[in-house]
Every structure is written in C-alpha cells, then in structure tokens.
Amino acid sequence: MKWVVLAGVFMLTGCSVTSNQPATGHAVTASDTMEIIRHAAASAPVGVTGEYVLNIKAAGKQGPVVYLNTELDYRDQRNVTVALHPNIIPLLKAQYGVTPEEFFIGKTIRVKGDAQRVRIDFINAQRQPSGKYYFQTHIRVADISQIEAVKEGV
C-alpha cells in the first residue's frame, strides 16, 4: 500500500513540473522583467539564453554603446538593459531613419540573447572603483537580427 501511495505522489509531482524550454530551443521566453532578473541572478556568472519581450521606457549612450532600458532609471532594480554593440548602431539607424535611442523609446521589442547579471562599480573622483557596486541585468545585442520592434506603446 505504501508503494501505491508513493507512486501516486511521484506521478502527481511529475505532472506538475513545468519547463521553461520553449519550442525554439531557447532557455527562457519571458516578458516579466523580474523573472528575467531572477533567472540571470540564479545562473550568474553565466547568462540565460532566451527570447525576451520588453517595453522600452528610456535609452542612453555611454561612449559608442547604446543602452535601452525597461525603467526610466537604469539603476532601478527592476530594470533590464539591452546593450547595443556599436557595430549595429548605423544599421539600426539606416533601418529606422533615426538613432536607436530615439526609435525604441515607447516601443515593445523582442530581443534574443543572453540575459546576464553584470556588476557595475561606482567610480570615485580619481576614476577608480570605489569598492561600492550594484548589479544590473544586461542583454547584449551584437547582430541586428537579435532585435525587432513588436509594437508601439508601453
């Protein structure tokens, strides 16, 4: 009798397990930024490959890299940042007629890549790391095929 009950418990447990493995073979398909951040933190320092649907609220540029953010404040712990490699900036500008930081604000995008937890160091007046830091979740985009606008509005 114990074996019948135990077998039933295992069968029910097996039926309740869900997979994050979509048909495309990517590890995660998500649009919930907190879910993306949790997956990236759990797999750190390795990223989580996936296809993500994100609402872009802000953008910025540091050097040649353009950053698209899901929150108005990129330091917000709920933010996911899409980092666009400098090589694709002119391609995106040619495709959309304006810079990526202008075009993608207020749009929903689909981006394919690795969501990875990245350490951001605070820099002191001497341009050296201060010892203080925080983490962001980045998805790096190095190929134009990794990103597309899905629809207007957030």
Secondary structure as the mmCIF struct_conf table of DSSP 4:
data_model
#
loop_
_struct_conf.conf_type_id
_struct_conf.id
_struct_conf.beg_label_comp_id
_struct_conf.beg_label_asym_id
_struct_conf.beg_label_seq_id
_struct_conf.end_label_comp_id
_struct_conf.end_label_asym_id
_struct_conf.end_label_seq_id
HELX_RH_AL_P HELX_RH_AL_P1 LYS A 2 SER A 16
TURN_TY1_P TURN_TY1_P1 ALA A 23 THR A 24
BEND BEND1 GLY A 25 GLY A 25
BEND BEND2 ALA A 27 ALA A 27
STRN STRN1 VAL A 28 ALA A 30
HELX_RH_AL_P HELX_RH_AL_P2 THR A 33 SER A 43
TURN_TY1_P TURN_TY1_P2 ALA A 44 PRO A 45
BEND BEND3 VAL A 46 VAL A 46
STRN STRN2 VAL A 48 ASN A 55
STRN STRN3 ALA A 58 GLN A 62
TURN_TY1_P TURN_TY1_P3 GLY A 63 PRO A 64
STRN STRN4 VAL A 65 ASN A 69
BEND BEND4 THR A 70 ASP A 73
TURN_TY1_P TURN_TY1_P4 TYR A 74 ARG A 75
BEND BEND5 ASP A 76 ASP A 76
TURN_TY1_P TURN_TY1_P5 GLN A 77 ARG A 78
STRN STRN5 VAL A 80 LEU A 84
HELX_LH_PP_P HELX_LH_PP_P1 HIS A 85 HIS A 85
HELX_RH_3T_P HELX_RH_3T_P1 PRO A 86 ILE A 88
HELX_RH_AL_P HELX_RH_AL_P3 ILE A 89 TYR A 96
BEND BEND6 GLY A 97 VAL A 98
HELX_RH_AL_P HELX_RH_AL_P4 PRO A 100 PHE A 103
BEND BEND7 PHE A 104 PHE A 104
TURN_TY1_P TURN_TY1_P6 ILE A 105 GLY A 106
STRN STRN6 LYS A 107 ILE A 123
TURN_TY1_P TURN_TY1_P7 ALA A 125 GLN A 126
BEND BEND8 ARG A 127 GLN A 128
STRN STRN7 PRO A 129 VAL A 141
BEND BEND9 ASP A 143 ASP A 143
HELX_RH_3T_P HELX_RH_3T_P2 ILE A 144 GLN A 146
STRN STRN8 ILE A 147 GLU A 152
#
